[in-house]
Amino acid sequence: MSFFGPISPPVLNEAATPIIRLALNRARVVGNFAFVQAVVQVVGFLSGILLIRHLDQREYAYFTIANTMQGTLNTLADIGISVGLVSIGGRVWQDRNRLSQLIITATHLRRRLGAIAAIVITPILFFMLVKNGAPLPYSLILIALVLAGLAVQLALGVLGVVPRLLSDIRRIQTIDLVGAAARLVVLVALMSLFLNSVVAVAVGSATLLLQYWMLRRYAARVIDFDAPENDEDRSAMRSFIRKLAANAVFFCFQGQITIFLIGFFGRDINSVAEVGALGRLAMVFTVLSNLLTNVFGPAFARCQDPKRLRWQYAMIVGGVTAFSAALIAATLLFPGAFLYVLGGKYAHLDQELLLMVSGAVIGALTATFWTLNASKAWIAGSWLYIPLTLGTQIALIPITDFSSVRSVLMFNLLSALPNLVLNLALSFRGFATLRAKET
């Protein structure tokens, strides 16, 4: 049952048009999903705030570095895979055999990419930890836990597309909520015993393992894990990988550029902790990200009616834009309320807060355009992001102090603008192609 309760008969009477029926049904699905996701993010947010307040800045800096690099590894292991899963899956999701082959093919490809990513990124992770004062044994333990979490994420990222393609929203909600709640409960229990960055990363990896177990049990009823790989799917995904490799690698590092820059050039390790703590406040956009990934993206991929496609695009982009504008306004009016939750160690970061939230807004809008474009494979020319961003950053280097948190956040904000404009242009071209096919 929807969170908003059952729809009464007068709402859906005989005079209701199919468009109104569809809109009401979509609103109910989105509303229910958004509510549960908001609960999930509140629970996850509480876990993050608990760590920020409980760990000293040095320990939280180590946690931030490890957590950031695990995200980098996971992103690099996904180059082109998610695009292939959604775009191909949108056509074959009703065929159990073909869907099984698609999942198995994607899993094997993702493992290979994950191994390559680990070889490249692990030395960087080691250097950043040691450079910021982590003892050698401590660094090695953190690296081992990060790689263990990655091993789970490789499978989790592929299997996660199954309930999305089947629009099994309740299953997605259950897995997300159980994982977030388990992490919070364990962290609260460990607070009174022993909690540091190693324990925090270990708890995160264990949570991923729990979610994987739940997802695999579900997927086993929907797909056949003994299915063979599909040569056509493998070829299509490799094509996506070739097209997206340079762009995805560059985007991956750009997405974490504040941590990289402040980790390498910051005056002290507290700067890393400050950037990491401010980043936690941007978690509000995770609700939007999950809506895009689990509801809007798959629906956009399945839609083959050009008129409905334009309507869906306008509604999705308009909603994200309105939410982003409201968040920026709240940050300007009530910065103290946002910083209060981080604790006294971070209360002086009011200007940095606005820069962080503005950067997160641009990232959310860009992610919205990219998710919709990728679901329809409107990605040709996305490589232009690299020279456009590099050109912007080269122009900013002479006026940027890379040892200052505020300056690095401004650098990150301005660097993100070219990708936003490019993805908007790709959307316009995609719809222009549809119009040309209609005539």
C-alpha positions, 0 to 999 in steps of 0.5 A: 500500500502506498504511504499516501493511502489508497486512492479513492474511487472518485479520483479514478472515475470513468471520466479520468483520462489515461494521462491522468491515471498514469500521472496519479499512479506515477505520483503514488509510486514516486511518493512512496519511494521518496518517503522510504528513501528519505527514511533510508537517507536520514538513517544513513545521515545519522550514521555519518553524523555519529562518526563526525562527532565521535571520531577525532579529526585525524581518524575521520580524515582517514575514514574520509580518504578510505571511503572516497577511494572505495567509491573511486574504485567502484566507479572505475569498475563500472565504466560502461557497464551500467549504461549497457545494463539499463539500455539493453535491459530496457529491451530484454527485461521481460525475457528471463533467459536474455536478462540472465545472460545480460547479468552474467555477462555484465558481472564478468566484465565488471570483475575484470574492470575491478581488478584493473581499477584495484591495481591502479588505485591501491598505490594512490590510496596507500600514498594518501594515507601515509602522507597524512600520517597513518601508520603503515600497519593501519594503512594496510588494514584500511586498504584490505577493508576497502578492497573487501568492500569493493569485491562485494560492490562489484556483484552488488552493482550488477544485481541491483539492476534486476529489481530496478528493471522489473520495477520492484520498488518495494524490494529496493526499499527493503534492501536499502533500509535494512542496510542503513539500519544495520549500519547505524545499530552496529555503530551505536553499539560500538560507540561505547566499546571501540570505534575508529576509522578501521572499525567504521570502514569494516562496518560499511563493508559488512553492511554491503555484504548483508545487502548483497546476500539479500539481493542475491536471494531475490535475484535467484528467483528472477534470473538463472545464475548458470546462464551463459554469457551473451556474445552480443551483450558483451560486444555492446558493453565493450563498445560502451566501455570504449566510448566511455572509458576516457570520460568515465575515468576523468569524471571519476577523479573529478568527482573526488577532486576536492579530497584528492587536492586537499589530501595532497596539498592541504595544510594539515589533516584537519582540512581533509576532515573538514571537506569530508564532514561538509560532504556529509551534508550533501547526502540529501541529494542521495534521495534524488540519486536513488530516485533517478537510478531506481525509478526515473532512469528505468522508466525513461529507458522503457518509454518508447513514445516520443511525446511521453518521453518529453513529458517525463524529461521535463517533469524530472528535470524540473523537479530536481531544479526546484529542489536544488533552488530550495536547498541553496536558499536554505543554506544562505538563510540558515547556515548555522542550522546546517553546521550545528549538526556537525559539531563545534569542530566544524562550526566555522565553515559557513562560507565553505558550506555554501560552496559545498552545497552549490557544488553538490547542486551542480553535480545533482543536475549533471547527474540527472541529465546524464542518467536520462541521456545514458538510459537512451544511449545519448552519449556520443560526444560525451568525451568533450567533457574532458577538454572542456573541464581541463581548459577550465581548470588550467585557467583556474590554476593561477588563482587557486590556493590548493592548500585552502579548503575554501579555494579548493571548493571554489575550484571544484564548483567552477570545474563542474560547470562544463559537464553540466552544459555538455549534458544539457546539449546531449539531451537536446541533440537526443530529442532532435534525433527523435523529432527527425525520426518522426518526420 
